[in-house]
Amino acid sequence: MSYVLGHNQYGKAEVHAVRVYRDGGREAEHEIVDYNVSVAHQGDFEDAHVTGDQAKVLTTDATKNTVNAFMKEHGDEAREPEGLALALARHFVDTVPQITSCRVNVEAFPWERAHGTPHGFVRNKDYVRTVTVTKTPDAEYVVSGLKDLTVLKTTDSEFHGFYEDKYTTLKPTKDRIMATDVKAQWLHNGTDVDWGKSFSTVLDAVTSSFANAYSYALQQTIWDMGTAVLDAADSVSEIRFSCPNNHHFVIDLSPFGLENEFEVHHADDRPYGLIEATIQRDESSSNSKAFDPGQAW
Ligand SMILES: O=c1[nH]c(=O)c2[nH]c(=O)[nH]c2[nH]1
């Protein structure tokens, strides 16, 4: 029997590196970045699988070492996760001949200065910033993102007029809590971007449109958030959302002789509706190869 090796990729996952910027010395004001970096290589690696010859395999250990070294050697670029990811992807593709494509994923954990002190920080767990950089033989893609951004609004959310079949039991509502954990990834149309400023612009557009836009469904809120991002951030060509509908059910308090006008809720954790959508500038501005997950880029 003869078989064919299909898509394959390899690398080091979850290199968790924290860099302290202490340029002014020990007592000066420090800054930190906290990154969880995953690197995947594609290229001429058939022998490693099929014959066992590892001559072309850059070890995953060397891949990890490169990430750690770049936190120092490319310290300025590493101040933003997109900068580090671009430097790494370019390095692997440009200097290791058998690597033809490289994908670098970064989770960036935000820390904020504690009480204005020079060396104390508090982890901001409001969200995790994400980056996926993909370098192929003929293109570079930078996808920025965020996840675990938990948001809730206590009204200005309705859901009714939906399709009903014999299994439909949900009651239409003109008032409800809407809550979700926003996960979003957005593709930039180039690499000449002020990454930090762009991230803040997108975060602000997402949270303000979630809070302000009247909602007839989470689907519509996703559309509103996406269009707000495209309005606010010129470099973004498309944005993809994956948002659970974190259901809050009004509890029947009538057995206790109590009225409950959308006040006391049961916050259910599962199952949850999962609403996903891409909002793009026009029909042709989408590029699936740039996004993670996705193996054969
Ligand atoms: O905003 C919503 N979208 C849905 O598709 C849906 N389905 C459901 O049961 N509740 C909701 N809410």
The ligand as a Gaussian input file, in Angstrom:
#p B3LYP/6-31G(d) Opt

LIG

0 1
 O      -29.597000      36.927000      20.307000
 C      -30.011000      35.765000      20.171000
 N      -29.797000      35.102000      19.003000
 C      -30.237000      33.832000      18.786000
 O      -30.035000      33.233000      17.693000
 C      -30.929000      33.206000      19.840000
 N      -31.482000      31.967000      19.986000
 C      -32.008000      31.911000      21.237000
 O      -32.580000      30.898000      21.737000
 N      -31.803000      33.093000      21.904000
 C      -31.135000      33.918000      21.053000
 N      -30.678000      35.172000      21.194000

